[in-house]
Amino acid sequence: MNRPYLRAYMAGVSFPTFFLMLGFTVFMLAQHRYQIPVVIERAIVFPLAFIPNLWGFWNMLHLRIAQSHMQWPIGAHGAVVPLILVPVAYAVAREAGIVYFTPAVFAVSWPGLIVMYYLVWKYLVNFLNETLGVA
Amino acid sequence: MNLPNELRKAVPPLGDTEPRQDLWPRMLLRLDRAPRRVQWLDWALAVLLLASFFVFPQAVLGFFYQM
């Protein structure tokens, strides 16, 4: 099969695109049931537009690294993403005026996010890569 | 100038775009492989992650914002 980078991109975007459904539900509940001050149309843009693409390109980067015969585990590769993501997410939230997302919220969610990214990349993204022949 | 004709001239036809072999049996083989075993440390991390949602509920939305 050819076009390995396209397949790596598709494998990368699959999980965050699927997870968005759950995220959207959580934001809906937070806003309408628990009256948490998160404006959903502002909050959903970042996970909707930026994160799936980041995952796709990040998986393409992992394929590039693997093709250069470097030993770089995919779990560790995924765990690096929050180091880039959290400052960007904070800046976007601040510009969008989402007051709920204070630096404390990001600081508390950061370790959990690293763990989650590690696990998801190690098992789910790796499974998708194997299925699409780019592992 | 006829734009459709000019475009056809500029972009040559793709020719045979079908794959050389049926890819579905290979996909089935990949899907039938034995599933990867989850290591105990990873289970522990997953449990810790879930527990952290109860300890720091304010982080849940921040978490979903970045997934």
N, CA and C atoms of all chains as a GROMACS GRO file, in nm:
protein
  606
    1MET      N    1   0.085  -0.120   0.000
    1MET     CA    2   0.000   0.000   0.000
    1MET      C    3   0.089   0.125   0.000
    2ASN      N    4   0.044   0.227  -0.068
    2ASN     CA    5   0.124   0.348  -0.074
    2ASN      C    6   0.061   0.459   0.012
    3ARG      N    7   0.112   0.579  -0.005
    3ARG     CA    8   0.066   0.695   0.071
    3ARG      C    9   0.067   0.671   0.223
    4PRO      N   10   0.184   0.636   0.279
    4PRO     CA   11   0.188   0.607   0.422
    4PRO      C   12   0.159   0.729   0.509
    5TYR      N   13   0.200   0.847   0.463
    5TYR     CA   14   0.177   0.967   0.546
    5TYR      C   15   0.028   1.001   0.554
    6LEU      N   16  -0.042   0.978   0.445
    6LEU     CA   17  -0.187   1.002   0.447
    6LEU      C   18  -0.254   0.905   0.544
    7ARG      N   19  -0.209   0.779   0.542
    7ARG     CA   20  -0.267   0.680   0.634
    7ARG      C   21  -0.232   0.714   0.779
    8ALA      N   22  -0.110   0.761   0.802
    8ALA     CA   23  -0.071   0.801   0.937
    8ALA      C   24  -0.157   0.918   0.985
    9TYR      N   25  -0.183   1.011   0.896
    9TYR     CA   26  -0.269   1.126   0.931
    9TYR      C   27  -0.408   1.077   0.969
   10MET      N   28  -0.463   0.986   0.887
   10MET     CA   29  -0.599   0.935   0.913
   10MET      C   30  -0.604   0.858   1.046
   11ALA      N   31  -0.500   0.780   1.073
   11ALA     CA   32  -0.496   0.706   1.200
   11ALA      C   33  -0.488   0.804   1.316
   12GLY      N   34  -0.416   0.913   1.297
   12GLY     CA   35  -0.400   1.012   1.404
   12GLY      C   36  -0.527   1.088   1.435
   13VAL      N   37  -0.603   1.124   1.333
   13VAL     CA   38  -0.721   1.208   1.358
   13VAL      C   39  -0.840   1.126   1.409
   14SER      N   40  -0.835   0.994   1.397
   14SER     CA   41  -0.954   0.913   1.427
   14SER      C   42  -1.000   0.926   1.571
   15PHE      N   43  -0.907   0.907   1.665
   15PHE     CA   44  -0.950   0.906   1.805
   15PHE      C   45  -1.003   1.041   1.852
   16PRO      N   46  -0.931   1.153   1.832
   16PRO     CA   47  -0.986   1.280   1.881
   16PRO      C   48  -1.118   1.317   1.814
   17THR      N   49  -1.136   1.276   1.689
   17THR     CA   50  -1.263   1.304   1.621
   17THR      C   51  -1.376   1.227   1.688
   18PHE      N   52  -1.350   1.101   1.722
   18PHE     CA   53  -1.450   1.020   1.791
   18PHE      C   54  -1.475   1.075   1.932
   19PHE      N   55  -1.368   1.110   2.000
   19PHE     CA   56  -1.376   1.156   2.139
   19PHE      C   57  -1.452   1.288   2.150
   20LEU      N   58  -1.454   1.364   2.042
   20LEU     CA   59  -1.521   1.494   2.039
   20LEU      C   60  -1.668   1.482   2.078
   21MET      N   61  -1.728   1.369   2.038
   21MET     CA   62  -1.869   1.345   2.070
   21MET      C   63  -1.888   1.346   2.223
   22LEU      N   64  -1.796   1.280   2.292
   22LEU     CA   65  -1.803   1.274   2.439
   22LEU      C   66  -1.773   1.413   2.499
   23GLY      N   67  -1.672   1.478   2.443
   23GLY     CA   68  -1.634   1.611   2.491
   23GLY      C   69  -1.749   1.710   2.476
   24PHE      N   70  -1.815   1.703   2.362
   24PHE     CA   71  -1.927   1.793   2.334
   24PHE      C   72  -2.039   1.769   2.436
   25THR      N   73  -2.064   1.642   2.466
   25THR     CA   74  -2.168   1.607   2.564
   25THR      C   75  -2.133   1.664   2.702
   26VAL      N   76  -2.006   1.650   2.740
   26VAL     CA   77  -1.963   1.700   2.871
   26VAL      C   78  -1.979   1.853   2.878
   27PHE      N   79  -1.943   1.922   2.770
   27PHE     CA   80  -1.958   2.068   2.769
   27PHE      C   81  -2.105   2.108   2.775
   28MET      N   82  -2.190   2.034   2.704
   28MET     CA   83  -2.334   2.062   2.707
   28MET      C   84  -2.389   2.047   2.849
   29LEU      N   85  -2.350   1.937   2.914
   29LEU     CA   86  -2.397   1.912   3.051
   29LEU      C   87  -2.345   2.020   3.145
   30ALA      N   88  -2.218   2.055   3.128
   30ALA     CA   89  -2.156   2.155   3.215
   30ALA      C   90  -2.230   2.287   3.205
   31GLN      N   91  -2.267   2.323   3.082
   31GLN     CA   92  -2.330   2.454   3.062
   31GLN      C   93  -2.477   2.454   3.103
   32HIS      N   94  -2.550   2.355   3.058
   32HIS     CA   95  -2.696   2.360   3.074
   32HIS      C   96  -2.745   2.296   3.204
   33ARG      N   97  -2.675   2.196   3.253
   33ARG     CA   98  -2.725   2.129   3.373
   33ARG      C   99  -2.658   2.184   3.500
   34TYR      N  100  -2.525   2.207   3.488
   34TYR     CA  101  -2.452   2.250   3.609
   34TYR      C  102  -2.420   2.400   3.609
   35GLN      N  103  -2.466   2.470   3.504
   35GLN     CA  104  -2.449   2.617   3.496
   35GLN      C  105  -2.304   2.661   3.515
   36ILE      N  106  -2.212   2.581   3.464
   36ILE     CA  107  -2.070   2.621   3.467
   36ILE      C  108  -2.049   2.722   3.354
   37PRO      N  109  -1.986   2.836   3.385
   37PRO     CA  110  -1.979   2.942   3.284
   37PRO      C  111  -1.880   2.914   3.171
   38VAL      N  112  -1.915   2.819   3.085
   38VAL     CA  113  -1.832   2.791   2.968
   38VAL      C  114  -1.920   2.812   2.845
   39VAL      N  115  -1.884   2.911   2.761
   39VAL     CA  116  -1.962   2.937   2.641
   39VAL      C  117  -1.924   2.830   2.539
   40ILE      N  118  -2.020   2.742   2.513
   40ILE     CA  119  -1.985   2.619   2.439
   40ILE      C  120  -1.935   2.649   2.298
   41GLU      N  121  -1.996   2.749   2.232
   41GLU     CA  122  -1.955   2.778   2.093
   41GLU      C  123  -1.812   2.833   2.087
   42ARG      N  124  -1.767   2.888   2.197
   42ARG     CA  125  -1.627   2.933   2.201
   42ARG      C  126  -1.535   2.819   2.242
   43ALA      N  127  -1.584   2.740   2.339
   43ALA     CA  128  -1.498   2.636   2.395
   43ALA      C  129  -1.477   2.520   2.299
   44ILE      N  130  -1.574   2.495   2.212
   44ILE     CA  131  -1.567   2.373   2.131
   44ILE      C  132  -1.476   2.390   2.009
   45VAL      N  133  -1.447   2.516   1.972
   45VAL     CA  134  -1.370   2.539   1.849
   45VAL      C  135  -1.230   2.477   1.858
   46PHE      N  136  -1.167   2.493   1.974
   46PHE     CA  137  -1.029   2.443   1.986
   46PHE      C  138  -1.022   2.290   1.972
   47PRO      N  139  -1.103   2.214   2.051
   47PRO     CA  140  -1.097   2.068   2.031
   47PRO      C  141  -1.153   2.022   1.897
   48LEU      N  142  -1.240   2.104   1.838
   48LEU     CA  143  -1.300   2.064   1.710
   48LEU      C  144  -1.204   2.083   1.594
   49ALA      N  145  -1.134   2.196   1.592
   49ALA     CA  146  -1.056   2.231   1.475
   49ALA      C  147  -0.907   2.200   1.491
   50PHE      N  148  -0.854   2.223   1.607
   50PHE     CA  149  -0.708   2.217   1.622
   50PHE      C  150  -0.658   2.078   1.659
   51ILE      N  151  -0.722   2.015   1.758
   51ILE     CA  152  -0.666   1.893   1.815
   51ILE      C  153  -0.662   1.775   1.716
   52PRO      N  154  -0.770   1.746   1.642
   52PRO     CA  155  -0.758   1.634   1.547
   52PRO      C  156  -0.646   1.654   1.447
   53ASN      N  157  -0.631   1.776   1.397
   53ASN     CA  158  -0.523   1.803   1.302
   53ASN      C  159  -0.386   1.786   1.366
   54LEU      N  160  -0.375   1.833   1.490
   54LEU     CA  161  -0.247   1.816   1.561
   54LEU      C  162  -0.213   1.668   1.574
   55TRP      N  163  -0.312   1.587   1.610
   55TRP     CA  164  -0.288   1.443   1.625
   55TRP      C  165  -0.247   1.382   1.491
   56GLY      N  166  -0.313   1.423   1.384
   56GLY     CA  167  -0.279   1.370   1.252
   56GLY      C  168  -0.136   1.402   1.214
   57PHE      N  169  -0.098   1.528   1.230
   57PHE     CA  170   0.038   1.569   1.194
   57PHE      C  171   0.141   1.507   1.290
   58TRP      N  172   0.101   1.492   1.417
   58TRP     CA  173   0.193   1.434   1.515
   58TRP      C  174   0.220   1.286   1.481
   59ASN      N  175   0.118   1.219   1.432
   59ASN     CA  176   0.135   1.079   1.392
   59ASN      C  177   0.219   1.068   1.265
   60MET      N  178   0.204   1.164   1.177
   60MET     CA  179   0.291   1.167   1.058
   60MET      C  180   0.436   1.187   1.101
   61LEU      N  181   0.457   1.272   1.201
   61LEU     CA  182   0.593   1.294   1.252
   61LEU      C  183   0.649   1.165   1.312
   62HIS      N  184   0.565   1.091   1.382
   62HIS     CA  185   0.611   0.964   1.439
   62HIS      C  186   0.651   0.866   1.329
   63LEU      N  187   0.574   0.863   1.222
   63LEU     CA  188   0.610   0.776   1.110
   63LEU      C  189   0.744   0.818   1.050
   64ARG      N  190   0.763   0.949   1.039
   64ARG     CA  191   0.890   1.001   0.984
   64ARG      C  192   1.008   0.958   1.073
   65ILE      N  193   0.988   0.967   1.204
   65ILE     CA  194   1.094   0.928   1.298
   65ILE      C  195   1.120   0.778   1.287
   66ALA      N  196   1.010   0.699   1.278
   66ALA     CA  197   1.026   0.553   1.268
   66ALA      C  198   1.099   0.514   1.139
   67GLN      N  199   1.072   0.588   1.032
   67GLN     CA  200   1.138   0.557   0.904
   67GLN      C  201   1.286   0.590   0.907
   68SER      N  202   1.325   0.679   1.000
   68SER     CA  203   1.467   0.711   1.010
   68SER      C  204   1.538   0.615   1.107
   69HIS      N  205   1.467   0.506   1.145
   69HIS     CA  206   1.523   0.397   1.228
   69HIS      C  207   1.564   0.443   1.367
   70MET      N  208   1.499   0.547   1.418
   70MET     CA  209   1.522   0.586   1.557
   70MET      C  210   1.427   0.510   1.647
   71GLN      N  211   1.474   0.470   1.763
   71GLN     CA  212   1.387   0.402   1.859
   71GLN      C  213   1.316   0.507   1.944
   72TRP      N  214   1.193   0.532   1.915
   72TRP     CA  215   1.115   0.633   1.986
   72TRP      C  216   0.975   0.577   2.007
   73PRO      N  217   0.945   0.528   2.131
   73PRO     CA  218   0.815   0.463   2.155
   73PRO      C  219   0.698   0.558   2.129
   74ILE      N  220   0.593   0.501   2.076
   74ILE     CA  221   0.478   0.585   2.038
   74ILE      C  222   0.408   0.643   2.161
   75GLY      N  223   0.413   0.570   2.274
   75GLY     CA  224   0.352   0.623   2.397
   75GLY      C  225   0.422   0.751   2.442
   76ALA      N  226   0.554   0.748   2.439
   76ALA     CA  227   0.633   0.867   2.476
   76ALA      C  228   0.608   0.980   2.376
   77HIS      N  229   0.595   0.944   2.250
   77HIS     CA  230   0.568   1.043   2.145
   77HIS      C  231   0.436   1.115   2.174
   78GLY      N  232   0.334   1.036   2.214
   78GLY     CA  233   0.205   1.095   2.246
   78GLY      C  234   0.209   1.177   2.374
   79ALA      N  235   0.288   1.131   2.472
   79ALA     CA  236   0.294   1.202   2.600
   79ALA      C  237   0.359   1.339   2.587
   80VAL      N  238   0.431   1.361   2.479
   80VAL     CA  239   0.495   1.493   2.459
   80VAL      C  240   0.391   1.598   2.414
   81VAL      N  241   0.283   1.551   2.352
   81VAL     CA  242   0.186   1.645   2.294
   81VAL      C  243   0.135   1.749   2.395
   82PRO      N  244   0.095   1.706   2.519
   82PRO     CA  245   0.044   1.809   2.612
   82PRO      C  246   0.145   1.918   2.646
   83LEU      N  247   0.273   1.888   2.635
   83LEU     CA  248   0.373   1.991   2.664
   83LEU      C  249   0.361   2.107   2.566
   84ILE      N  250   0.318   2.075   2.444
   84ILE     CA  251   0.296   2.179   2.343
   84ILE      C  252   0.153   2.231   2.353
   85LEU      N  253   0.062   2.137   2.378
   85LEU     CA  254  -0.080   2.168   2.368
   85LEU      C  255  -0.129   2.262   2.478
   86VAL      N  256  -0.086   2.237   2.601
   86VAL     CA  257  -0.144   2.310   2.714
   86VAL      C  258  -0.118   2.461   2.703
   87PRO      N  259   0.004   2.507   2.672
   87PRO     CA  260   0.021   2.652   2.657
   87PRO      C  261  -0.063   2.710   2.543
   88VAL      N  262  -0.074   2.634   2.433
   88VAL     CA  263  -0.156   2.682   2.320
   88VAL      C  264  -0.303   2.689   2.362
   89ALA      N  265  -0.348   2.582   2.431
   89ALA     CA  266  -0.488   2.578   2.475
   89ALA      C  267  -0.518   2.694   2.571
   90TYR      N  268  -0.424   2.722   2.658
   90TYR     CA  269  -0.443   2.832   2.753
   90TYR      C  270  -0.452   2.966   2.679
   91ALA      N  271  -0.362   2.985   2.583
   91ALA     CA  272  -0.361   3.111   2.508
   91ALA      C  273  -0.492   3.127   2.430
   92VAL      N  274  -0.540   3.019   2.368
   92VAL     CA  275  -0.664   3.026   2.291
   92VAL      C  276  -0.782   3.054   2.384
   93ALA      N  277  -0.785   2.986   2.498
   93ALA     CA  278  -0.895   3.006   2.593
   93ALA      C  279  -0.897   3.151   2.644
   94ARG      N  280  -0.780   3.203   2.665
   94ARG     CA  281  -0.770   3.342   2.716
   94ARG      C  282  -0.818   3.441   2.609
   95GLU      N  283  -0.774   3.417   2.484
   95GLU     CA  284  -0.816   3.505   2.375
   95GLU      C  285  -0.966   3.495   2.350
   96ALA      N  286  -1.019   3.373   2.369
   96ALA     CA  287  -1.163   3.352   2.344
   96ALA      C  288  -1.248   3.400   2.462
   97GLY      N  289  -1.183   3.440   2.567
   97GLY     CA  290  -1.257   3.493   2.682
   97GLY      C  291  -1.328   3.387   2.764
   98ILE      N  292  -1.273   3.266   2.766
   98ILE     CA  293  -1.335   3.160   2.846
   98ILE      C  294  -1.277   3.170   2.987
   99VAL      N  295  -1.352   3.236   3.074
   99VAL     CA  296  -1.297   3.271   3.206
   99VAL      C  297  -1.282   3.149   3.296
  100TYR      N  298  -1.357   3.043   3.266
  100TYR     CA  299  -1.351   2.924   3.352
  100TYR      C  300  -1.211   2.862   3.349
  101PHE      N  301  -1.146   2.868   3.232
  101PHE     CA  302  -1.016   2.802   3.216
  101PHE      C  303  -0.904   2.892   3.269
  102THR      N  304  -0.888   2.890   3.398
  102THR     CA  305  -0.782   2.968   3.463
  102THR      C  306  -0.651   2.889   3.454
  103PRO      N  307  -0.537   2.953   3.481
  103PRO     CA  308  -0.410   2.878   3.483
  103PRO      C  309  -0.416   2.760   3.579
  104ALA      N  310  -0.490   2.773   3.691
  104ALA     CA  311  -0.498   2.663   3.788
  104ALA      C  312  -0.566   2.541   3.726
  105VAL      N  313  -0.671   2.564   3.645
  105VAL     CA  314  -0.740   2.451   3.580
  105VAL      C  315  -0.644   2.378   3.486
  106PHE      N  316  -0.566   2.456   3.411
  106PHE     CA  317  -0.471   2.393   3.319
  106PHE      C  318  -0.361   2.321   3.395
  107ALA      N  319  -0.314   2.383   3.502
  107ALA     CA  320  -0.205   2.321   3.580
  107ALA      C  321  -0.250   2.189   3.641
  108VAL      N  322  -0.375   2.184   3.688
  108VAL     CA  323  -0.425   2.061   3.750
  108VAL      C  324  -0.451   1.954   3.645
  109SER      N  325  -0.497   1.994   3.528
  109SER     CA  326  -0.530   1.894   3.425
  109SER      C  327  -0.406   1.843   3.350
  110TRP      N  328  -0.295   1.915   3.363
  110TRP     CA  329  -0.176   1.882   3.284
  110TRP      C  330  -0.123   1.740   3.310
  111PRO      N  331  -0.098   1.700   3.436
  111PRO     CA  332  -0.045   1.563   3.457
  111PRO      C  333  -0.139   1.454   3.406
  112GLY      N  334  -0.269   1.473   3.432
  112GLY     CA  335  -0.367   1.375   3.384
  112GLY      C  336  -0.368   1.366   3.233
  113LEU      N  337  -0.350   1.481   3.172
  113LEU     CA  338  -0.349   1.485   3.025
  113LEU      C  339  -0.228   1.409   2.969
  114ILE      N  340  -0.114   1.424   3.034
  114ILE     CA  341   0.006   1.352   2.988
  114ILE      C  342  -0.018   1.202   2.999
  115VAL      N  343  -0.077   1.158   3.111
  115VAL     CA  344  -0.106   1.015   3.130
  115VAL      C  345  -0.204   0.966   3.023
  116MET      N  346  -0.310   1.045   3.004
  116MET     CA  347  -0.412   1.005   2.906
  116MET      C  348  -0.353   0.996   2.766
  117TYR      N  349  -0.275   1.095   2.728
  117TYR     CA  350  -0.214   1.095   2.594
  117TYR      C  351  -0.119   0.975   2.580
  118TYR      N  352  -0.043   0.946   2.685
  118TYR     CA  353   0.049   0.833   2.682
  118TYR      C  354  -0.028   0.703   2.654
  119LEU      N  355  -0.136   0.683   2.731
  119LEU     CA  356  -0.212   0.558   2.718
  119LEU      C  357  -0.283   0.549   2.582
  120VAL      N  358  -0.344   0.657   2.541
  120VAL     CA  359  -0.419   0.654   2.415
  120VAL      C  360  -0.324   0.631   2.296
  121TRP      N  361  -0.210   0.698   2.299
  121TRP     CA  362  -0.116   0.678   2.188
  121TRP      C  363  -0.055   0.539   2.190
  122LYS      N  364  -0.025   0.490   2.309
  122LYS     CA  365   0.040   0.359   2.319
  122LYS      C  366  -0.052   0.248   2.270
  123TYR      N  367  -0.180   0.257   2.301
  123TYR     CA  368  -0.271   0.148   2.268
  123TYR      C  369  -0.360   0.179   2.148
  124LEU      N  370  -0.433   0.288   2.151
  124LEU     CA  371  -0.532   0.311   2.047
  124LEU      C  372  -0.469   0.359   1.916
  125VAL      N  373  -0.386   0.461   1.924
  125VAL     CA  374  -0.325   0.512   1.800
  125VAL      C  375  -0.233   0.406   1.741
  126ASN      N  376  -0.163   0.333   1.828
  126ASN     CA  377  -0.077   0.226   1.779
  126ASN      C  378  -0.159   0.118   1.709
  127PHE      N  379  -0.275   0.084   1.767
  127PHE     CA  380  -0.363  -0.014   1.704
  127PHE      C  381  -0.408   0.035   1.566
  128LEU      N  382  -0.448   0.162   1.559
  128LEU     CA  383  -0.492   0.217   1.430
  128LEU      C  384  -0.377   0.219   1.330
  129ASN      N  385  -0.257   0.251   1.378
  129ASN     CA  386  -0.140   0.250   1.289
  129ASN      C  387  -0.114   0.109   1.236
  130GLU      N  388  -0.126   0.011   1.324
  130GLU     CA  389  -0.105  -0.128   1.280
  130GLU      C  390  -0.211  -0.169   1.179
  131THR      N  391  -0.335  -0.130   1.207
  131THR     CA  392  -0.445  -0.165   1.117
  131THR      C  393  -0.425  -0.103   0.979
  132LEU      N  394  -0.376   0.020   0.978
  132LEU     CA  395  -0.357   0.088   0.849
  132LEU      C  396  -0.217   0.065   0.791
  133GLY      N  397  -0.139  -0.020   0.857
  133GLY     CA  398  -0.009  -0.057   0.801
  133GLY      C  399   0.098   0.048   0.810
  134VAL      N  400   0.092   0.135   0.911
  134VAL     CA  401   0.197   0.237   0.925
  134VAL      C  402   0.266   0.228   1.061
  135ALA      N  403   0.247   0.117   1.133
  135ALA     CA  404   0.311   0.103   1.265
  135ALA      C  405   0.460   0.077   1.248
  136MET      N  406  -1.150   3.140  -2.450
  136MET     CA  407  -1.082   3.028  -2.382
  136MET      C  408  -1.186   2.940  -2.313
  137ASN      N  409  -1.178   2.811  -2.341
  137ASN     CA  410  -1.271   2.717  -2.276
  137ASN      C  411  -1.202   2.655  -2.154
  138LEU      N  412  -1.244   2.698  -2.039
  138LEU     CA  413  -1.173   2.657  -1.916
  138LEU      C  414  -1.172   2.506  -1.894
  139PRO      N  415  -1.285   2.435  -1.908
  139PRO     CA  416  -1.280   2.289  -1.888
  139PRO      C  417  -1.180   2.220  -1.981
  140ASN      N  418  -1.177   2.263  -2.108
  140ASN     CA  419  -1.082   2.201  -2.202
  140ASN      C  420  -0.938   2.230  -2.162
  141GLU      N  421  -0.914   2.356  -2.121
  141GLU     CA  422  -0.778   2.393  -2.079
  141GLU      C  423  -0.734   2.311  -1.958
  142LEU      N  424  -0.828   2.291  -1.866
  142LEU     CA  425  -0.796   2.210  -1.748
  142LEU      C  426  -0.765   2.067  -1.786
  143ARG      N  427  -0.845   2.011  -1.878
  143ARG     CA  428  -0.821   1.872  -1.920
  143ARG      C  429  -0.682   1.859  -1.984
  144LYS      N  430  -0.645   1.961  -2.062
  144LYS     CA  431  -0.513   1.957  -2.125
  144LYS      C  432  -0.401   1.965  -2.021
  145ALA      N  433  -0.424   2.052  -1.921
  145ALA     CA  434  -0.318   2.077  -1.823
  145ALA      C  435  -0.299   1.959  -1.727
  146VAL      N  436  -0.410   1.891  -1.693
  146VAL     CA  437  -0.402   1.781  -1.597
  146VAL      C  438  -0.424   1.650  -1.671
  147PRO      N  439  -0.322   1.569  -1.689
  147PRO     CA  440  -0.338   1.445  -1.764
  147PRO      C  441  -0.427   1.346  -1.689
  148PRO      N  442  -0.494   1.255  -1.761
  148PRO     CA  443  -0.578   1.156  -1.693
  148PRO      C  444  -0.494   1.065  -1.603
  149LEU      N  445  -0.556   1.016  -1.496
  149LEU     CA  446  -0.482   0.936  -1.397
  149LEU      C  447  -0.451   0.795  -1.447
  150GLY      N  448  -0.530   0.746  -1.542
  150GLY     CA  449  -0.508   0.608  -1.588
  150GLY      C  450  -0.568   0.509  -1.491
  151ASP      N  451  -0.499   0.397  -1.473
  151ASP     CA  452  -0.552   0.291  -1.387
  151ASP      C  453  -0.528   0.325  -1.241
  152THR      N  454  -0.636   0.352  -1.168
  152THR     CA  455  -0.621   0.389  -1.026
  152THR      C  456  -0.661   0.276  -0.932
  153GLU      N  457  -0.698   0.161  -0.987
  153GLU     CA  458  -0.736   0.048  -0.902
  153GLU      C  459  -0.612  -0.010  -0.833
  154PRO      N  460  -0.624  -0.058  -0.707
  154PRO     CA  461  -0.508  -0.124  -0.644
  154PRO      C  462  -0.472  -0.254  -0.716
  155ARG      N  463  -0.344  -0.292  -0.709
  155ARG     CA  464  -0.298  -0.410  -0.782
  155ARG      C  465  -0.356  -0.539  -0.725
  156GLN      N  466  -0.392  -0.536  -0.598
  156GLN     CA  467  -0.452  -0.656  -0.538
  156GLN      C  468  -0.563  -0.616  -0.443
  157ASP      N  469  -0.645  -0.716  -0.408
  157ASP     CA  470  -0.755  -0.689  -0.315
  157ASP      C  471  -0.696  -0.665  -0.175
  158LEU      N  472  -0.723  -0.548  -0.118
  158LEU     CA  473  -0.662  -0.512   0.011
  158LEU      C  474  -0.743  -0.560   0.132
  159TRP      N  475  -0.868  -0.601   0.106
  159TRP     CA  476  -0.955  -0.636   0.219
  159TRP      C  477  -0.905  -0.758   0.296
  160PRO      N  478  -0.859  -0.868   0.231
  160PRO     CA  479  -0.808  -0.982   0.310
  160PRO      C  480  -0.692  -0.943   0.401
  161ARG      N  481  -0.606  -0.854   0.355
  161ARG     CA  482  -0.494  -0.810   0.441
  161ARG      C  483  -0.545  -0.730   0.560
  162MET      N  484  -0.647  -0.651   0.537
  162MET     CA  485  -0.708  -0.575   0.648
  162MET      C  486  -0.768  -0.671   0.750
  163LEU      N  487  -0.836  -0.777   0.702
  163LEU     CA  488  -0.895  -0.875   0.794
  163LEU      C  489  -0.787  -0.945   0.876
  164LEU      N  490  -0.675  -0.977   0.812
  164LEU     CA  491  -0.564  -1.041   0.884
  164LEU      C  492  -0.514  -0.953   0.997
  165ARG      N  493  -0.500  -0.825   0.967
  165ARG     CA  494  -0.454  -0.731   1.071
  165ARG      C  495  -0.554  -0.723   1.186
  166LEU      N  496  -0.682  -0.719   1.152
  166LEU     CA  497  -0.784  -0.707   1.257
  166LEU      C  498  -0.793  -0.833   1.342
  167ASP      N  499  -0.758  -0.950   1.283
  167ASP     CA  500  -0.768  -1.076   1.357
  167ASP      C  501  -0.647  -1.103   1.446
  168ARG      N  502  -0.545  -1.020   1.440
  168ARG     CA  503  -0.428  -1.042   1.524
  168ARG      C  504  -0.465  -1.041   1.672
  169ALA      N  505  -0.388  -1.112   1.752
  169ALA     CA  506  -0.414  -1.115   1.896
  169ALA      C  507  -0.402  -0.974   1.952
  170PRO      N  508  -0.497  -0.934   2.038
  170PRO     CA  509  -0.490  -0.798   2.093
  170PRO      C  510  -0.370  -0.781   2.185
  171ARG      N  511  -0.319  -0.658   2.189
  171ARG     CA  512  -0.204  -0.628   2.274
  171ARG      C  513  -0.245  -0.634   2.421
  172ARG      N  514  -0.161  -0.696   2.505
  172ARG     CA  515  -0.189  -0.702   2.649
  172ARG      C  516  -0.156  -0.567   2.713
  173VAL      N  517  -0.244  -0.523   2.800
  173VAL     CA  518  -0.220  -0.396   2.872
  173VAL      C  519  -0.133  -0.426   2.993
  174GLN      N  520  -0.023  -0.353   3.008
  174GLN     CA  521   0.069  -0.377   3.120
  174GLN      C  522   0.008  -0.326   3.251
  175TRP      N  523   0.050  -0.387   3.363
  175TRP     CA  524  -0.009  -0.352   3.493
  175TRP      C  525   0.015  -0.206   3.528
  176LEU      N  526   0.132  -0.154   3.489
  176LEU     CA  527   0.161  -0.013   3.519
  176LEU      C  528   0.063   0.079   3.445
  177ASP      N  529   0.027   0.040   3.326
  177ASP     CA  530  -0.067   0.120   3.249
  177ASP      C  531  -0.208   0.115   3.309
  178TRP      N  532  -0.245  -0.003   3.361
  178TRP     CA  533  -0.373  -0.012   3.434
  178TRP      C  534  -0.371   0.082   3.554
  179ALA      N  535  -0.258   0.080   3.626
  179ALA     CA  536  -0.245   0.165   3.746
  179ALA      C  537  -0.257   0.313   3.707
  180LEU      N  538  -0.193   0.350   3.596
  180LEU     CA  539  -0.202   0.489   3.550
  180LEU      C  540  -0.346   0.527   3.515
  181ALA      N  541  -0.416   0.434   3.450
  181ALA     CA  542  -0.555   0.461   3.411
  181ALA      C  543  -0.643   0.480   3.536
  182VAL      N  544  -0.620   0.397   3.638
  182VAL     CA  545  -0.697   0.409   3.762
  182VAL      C  546  -0.666   0.542   3.831
  183LEU      N  547  -0.538   0.576   3.834
  183LEU     CA  548  -0.497   0.705   3.894
  183LEU      C  549  -0.563   0.823   3.821
  184LEU      N  550  -0.567   0.811   3.690
  184LEU     CA  551  -0.628   0.917   3.609
  184LEU      C  552  -0.776   0.934   3.644
  185LEU      N  553  -0.847   0.822   3.652
  185LEU     CA  554  -0.989   0.828   3.687
  185LEU      C  555  -1.007   0.884   3.828
  186ALA      N  556  -0.922   0.840   3.920
  186ALA     CA  557  -0.932   0.888   4.058
  186ALA      C  558  -0.908   1.038   4.065
  187SER      N  559  -0.818   1.088   3.980
  187SER     CA  560  -0.786   1.231   3.984
  187SER      C  561  -0.908   1.316   3.947
  188PHE      N  562  -1.000   1.260   3.867
  188PHE     CA  563  -1.121   1.335   3.832
  188PHE      C  564  -1.208   1.361   3.955
  189PHE      N  565  -1.204   1.266   4.049
  189PHE     CA  566  -1.284   1.284   4.170
  189PHE      C  567  -1.215   1.378   4.269
  190VAL      N  568  -1.082   1.375   4.267
  190VAL     CA  569  -1.006   1.461   4.359
  190VAL      C  570  -1.005   1.606   4.308
  191PHE      N  571  -0.990   1.621   4.174
  191PHE     CA  572  -0.986   1.755   4.114
  191PHE      C  573  -1.096   1.769   4.008
  192PRO      N  574  -1.221   1.778   4.052
  192PRO     CA  575  -1.330   1.784   3.952
  192PRO      C  576  -1.322   1.908   3.863
  193GLN      N  577  -1.257   2.015   3.914
  193GLN     CA  578  -1.247   2.137   3.832
  193GLN      C  579  -1.158   2.116   3.709
  194ALA      N  580  -1.078   2.008   3.711
  194ALA     CA  581  -0.987   1.982   3.598
  194ALA      C  582  -1.055   1.906   3.484
  195VAL      N  583  -1.176   1.855   3.510
  195VAL     CA  584  -1.240   1.769   3.410
  195VAL      C  585  -1.266   1.844   3.280
  196LEU      N  586  -1.321   1.965   3.292
  196LEU     CA  587  -1.350   2.042   3.170
  196LEU      C  588  -1.221   2.082   3.098
  197GLY      N  589  -1.120   2.119   3.176
  197GLY     CA  590  -0.991   2.152   3.115
  197GLY      C  591  -0.933   2.032   3.040
  198PHE      N  592  -0.957   1.916   3.097
  198PHE     CA  593  -0.912   1.792   3.036
  198PHE      C  594  -0.984   1.768   2.902
  199PHE      N  595  -1.116   1.782   2.904
  199PHE     CA  596  -1.194   1.758   2.782
  199PHE      C  597  -1.166   1.865   2.677
  200TYR      N  598  -1.131   1.984   2.723
  200TYR     CA  599  -1.099   2.092   2.630
  200TYR      C  600  -0.976   2.059   2.546
  201GLN      N  601  -0.889   1.974   2.602
  201GLN     CA  602  -0.761   1.945   2.535
  201GLN      C  603  -0.751   1.803   2.481
  202MET      N  604  -0.864   1.734   2.470
  202MET     CA  605  -0.862   1.598   2.413
  202MET      C  606  -0.923   1.596   2.274
   0.00000   0.00000   0.00000
